[in-house]
């Protein structure tokens, strides 16, 4: 099966896309990856080279959730249609929304990893402002036109339906990561958090607020600056050690050593960094939100994202209780092993076949 897949390069979707492309490639499927958002960094190219048979087509067009992106979205639409015309894929796998409404010859599956409207609801506690009305419209159109809509958690799938209307066909396929990439080792006394630190959804400020009252240091890995210059601002970190953006290999080495991984998120539809931490043998302390409960129930401890005192108490208790840390580590790792690339790829192949079969039946119906 030949698949044309899109991915942005400024977040975890690129990591997800490479992991899925690798698992599909090992099954004999051919993946062409069309990237947007920014040119690939050197370490991203290095990661991509490990994916067998992967063909990458690169652009730097702005993404639909960025400030006034619609000229770029139109340009990338024409580019994707041209790519699809040249490559003639069996299935289009879109990791964005607006392009779901394009007139591809092949059926298009849309994967909703996150969205602006559910972000505002969870992080700002109000609806997205009128400036995002065009975004709402384009997302709704793309979802309605898709042959199937996939999300990495039941919570995210329901959020898409709540904000954009009834979905044509919905399916939950959790993300997966290869355990071979992560190596639990003897743990060291520090707490790690990783992700897009400019994103208030990650709630890194809560860790900074309690770090000076913890026995162990807190390390934050990730980019501090928003990829859209219109939204860049200074981020103050007073009590944590900022590691900056790390390559996947460098982040992996920190995960191997960290005794605790803390992500007191307000919004996290799945959380690849949590999965990586679990596979690295970290004890997990996570924001008490439905999506993280859905994926990590019984394998983590959960804290109110609005309670610095509860976060401090929970982290201090874990620091003082090695047996509890070991138990949480084992449970998180066991859950992480269930979320494998093999399982993810099998589910996507089944989804691709379903949309192809639906297209075949529609064709037969039209002919008759």
N, C-alpha and C positions, 0 to 999 in steps of 0.2 A: 504494500500500500504506500502511495506517495502522499505526503502531508505537507502543506504550506502552513507554517505556524508564525504568528507574530509574537514579539516580546519587547517590552520597554527595557532600557538598560540602566535605569536609575533606582531600581529596587529589587525585591526578592523574586519578581517574576522572571528575570533573566536566569537566576539560579534554578528555579523550578523548570524553566523551558529546557535548559541544558540537561538536567537530570532526566526529564521525561524523554527528550530526544535520544539520550544515550540508551535508555531502557528499550525504546522502540527500535532503535538502530540494531541492537543486539538480537532483536526478533526478525530482522530482515526488512524492516520498513525504512523508507527513505524520507528524511526530514529536511526541508528547506526552511531556514529561520530568517524572517524579515525583522530587523531590529529598528527601533525608533527611540526618540527621546534625547539621545546623545551618542556620540561616537563611542565605540567600545574602548575601555581602558585596557592597558597592556595585560593586566592580570585576567581580565575577562576573555581576551583572545587566547591566553594561555590555557584557561579552563576549557574553552571551546575546542581546542585542538585534541582533547582527550575523547571527544565524542565521535564515534566511528561514522564516517560517511556524511557528516553534517555539512551542509552548504549554507553559508551565511550571506545575506544581502543586507547591507548596512545603510541606514539613513540617520539623520539627526533631527527629523521633524518633531515639532512639539507635540506633547501628548494632550489628550482631550480634557484632562483635569487641570491643565496649566492655564495661565492667564491668557485670554483672547487667542486660543489656539487654532481657530477654525480655518484660516488660510492654510496652515500646515496640515490640518486633518484632511482638507480637500486635496492637497498635493500628495499626501501619503495614500489617499484613496485611489488616485489615478495610478500611482506607482504599484500598489498592490494588485489592482486589476490587470495591469500590464504583466506583472510577475506571474499571476495566475494564468494568464493567456499563454505565456511562454512555457511555463513549467507543467501546465495541465495536471495539477494535483487531483487525487481522488477526493480529498477532504480539505477544507480550510479550517484551521484551528486558530481562532482569534482570542488573544489574551487582552482584548480591549472591547469596547462596546459599540462605538459609532459605526465601525466598519461592518458590523453585522447586517446592515441594511444595503450593502453593495450588491450589485447584480452578478455575483460570481456564478460561473457555470457549475461548479461543484457545491455540494451542501456545506454550509458554514456552521460550525459549532462555536459558541461564544462562552468563554470562561470568565466568571465574575470573581476576581480575587478580592476586590474591595470597590467602594464607590464613594463619591463625594457626599451624596445625600445621607448615607448611613454613617459616614465619618462625622458630619456635623451633628447628627442626632446623638451619637455616642460621646463625642468629645466636647462639643459646644452646648449640648442640651437644647438645641433649637434647630429649626429647619434651615437648610441651605438658603442663603439670601437670594434675592431676585437676579443678581449677577450670574447665577448658575441656571437660570431658566433655559437658556439654549442647551446647556449640558443635559438637563433633565430630558428635554425633548429628543436630543440625539441619542441618548442612552436608551430611552424607551423605544425609539424606532429600531435601533440595532437589536435589542433583545426580542422585540416582537417578530422581527424578520428571521431570526436564527432558526436553524433546523433543530437545535437543542441548546439549552443553557445549563452550564455546569458551574458548581461552586465548590470550594474546598471544605465547607462545613454546612450543616443544615441551617444554622443561624444565618449565614450569608445568603443562602438561597432564598430564605424567607424574607430577608431584608430587601433583596432585589424585587421580589414580588410586591412587597409592601410599598416601595417607593416608586415603582415604574409600571405596575400593572401585572395582569395575569401573564405568566410565562408560557411559551408554546409547549415546551417539554423540559422539565427540570430534573437534574440528577446531581447527587452529591458524590464527588470523588476526592477524598483527602489527598493532600500532597504527600510525597514520599522523598526520602533521602537515603543514599547508600551508606550502610553502616561501615563499609570498608574504608570510608573516608575519615572516620572519627575513631579515636583510640583512647578509651578511658585509662587513665594512669593514676599514680599516687597523687592525691589532691593537695593543693596548697591553700593556705588561709587567706583567700580573697574572694570577693563577690564580683561577678561579671555581668554586664548588660550589653547587648549589641543591637544595632539596628539604625534606622534613619533618625538620628537624634534630633533633627530639626522638626520632626513630626510630633506634635503634642500628643498624638495617640499613644506613643510609646511611654509617655509619662516619666521620662528620665529625670525631670525636675524633682519628682518625689524622692528618688534615690539621693539626689544631691542634698535635699532638705534633711535627710537623716544620717548621711554618711559620717559626719563629724561626731556622732554619738554611737558609733558601732566599733567593736573591738578590731574588726578587719577592714582593710581598705576596700573601696568600691572603684572598679575600673569600668569605663564606658568606651565601647568601640563603635565607631560609625561616623558618618559625615555629619557635621554640625550645620552646614549651609544648605538651604533649600535649593534644588536644581533650577528653579525659576527665579531669575534675578528680581522680579517684582515682589517676591515674598521673602527676600533675604533680610535677616536682622541679626543683631549680636545676641548670642546665647551665653549667658553667664553660668559658669560651673565653678562653684566655690569650694566644695568639699570632696570632689571626686577626682580621679586621675583620668584625663581624657586621652585616649589612645589614637584618636583620629580614624580615618578610613583605613582598614586593613585588607590585605589580599585574603582570599579564602583560606590559603595555606596558613598565613599568619594568625588569622582568627581561630583556626582550628587548633593551633598550638596553645592559645590562651584558654580555649574551651577544655582542652585536655587537662589543664592545670587547675582550673577554677573549681572550688568546692561547691559553690552555690551560683546558680544562674537566676537572676532576678529580673522580671519584666512586669512591673505593676501597671500593665497597659489598660487604657480606657477603651481601646478599640483595636482588635486584632482578629480579623476573620479566620486566620489559621495560625500563622506564626512559624515560619521556617527556622528562625533562629532558635526557637524553643525546641524544635525537633533536633536540631544539631546539638544543642546543649544536652538533651536527653541521651542521645547516642554517645556523647562524650562522658557520660557518667556524672553529670552535675545534678545536685538536688535542685528542684525547681520551686521558685516562689513567683506566682503569677497573679495578675490582676483578676479579681473575682468578677468576670464577665461571662455571659452565656457561651460564647464561641470557644473560649479556653476551657471552660468547664466541660463542654461537649467533647473536646479532644483529649483532655488530660485529667479528667475526673479519676480520683484514686491514685494518681501518679504525681501529684503536686500538692503544694499548699497554696491557698488562695487568700488574697488580701484586698480589702476595699481600696480602689484606686484613689479615693479622696481622703484616706486616713494615714498620714505620716507616722502617727504614733503606733498604729497597728502594724505597719510595715517594719518599724524599728523593733517592736517587740517580737515579731515573728522571726526576723533575721537574727536577733540576739539569741533567741531560743534555739535556733538551728545551729548557730555557732557553738553554743554550749553543749549540744547534744550530738555527739558523733554517731551514735547508733541510729538516731532518727535520720540524720543525713544519709547514712549508708542505706537505710531502708527506702528512703525517697529516691535515691540514685538508682537502686535496683528496679524499682517500680517504673520509673521514668524510662530507663533503658529498655525494659521489656516492652513498654508501650511503643517506644520509638522503633523497635525492631518490627513491630506489626505494620508500621507505616513505611513500607519498603517501596523502592522504585518498581519492583516486579509487580506488586499489587496495584500500584498506580497505573502502570502501563497496560496491564491486563484490562483494567476498568475503562481506560480510554480507547483501547482497541475495540472493546465491546460497544462503546458509544459510537465510534466511527462506523462500525458495521451496521448499527441500528439506523443511523441517519442515511447511510447508503441504501439500506433496504427500503426505508421510507421513500427515498427519492425514486428508487426503482419502481415501487408500487404506484407512486404518483405518475410516473411516466407511462406505465401500463394503462392506468386509468384514463390518462389523457388520450392515449392512442385509441382505446376502445370507445 
